[in-house]
Amino acid sequence: MAEAEEEAGLESEGEEVVLTPAQLIQHLEQAWMNEKFSPELLESKSEIVECVIEQLEHMEENLKRTKGGDLKASIHRMEVERIRYVLSSYLRSRIRKIEKYFPHVLEKEKTRTEGEPSILSPEEFAFAKEYMANTEAHLKNVALKHMPPNLQKVDLLKIVPKPNLDAFVFLRVKERQENILVEPETDEQSEYVIDLDEDSQHLIRYKTIAPLVASGAVKLI
């Protein structure tokens, strides 16, 4: 990491948590991996994104003051490019999911309870609303206006597929979890309970461990 990097402050349950630059990048990488392998759009990590952008700006400013042939500067430059790639990939993953599941994403955002974290940043929320409006306008201009009046309305929640929460995912356990209820694979089986040991790896149905991904107790791999 480039010299003179600054610590970052993140809000957690109303309290500010101070992270070192290395810890901040670890948080970004975990958010990236979880988003990449989760079938649904996860909670927005906009504070992490903003702090990482600030760190990249500091690192680039420091690099401007180093000599061109400095080996240390070359290593720092590669690290800047690596972080930039992870950040871009994370944001692209989220945009792809918003485009794919936009009516369900907006419905989930609209119906979330007070205190429940938002799954969209303000910018993503504006993008999702605009995407939905453009999709509705396109459907109307291309097809719906040519149909009988009783068929000119369409429920996008019904025609756009939902995220497949039954998909199986690989995970690594960060904190031991006990009494995790697992749904049966077939009608002949019954529900059963498992324990997840720290640092163990599992292949399991996503909806079974979705709350653990949200809490940070497990991470997708």
Disulfide bonds with the S-S distance in Angstrom:
none
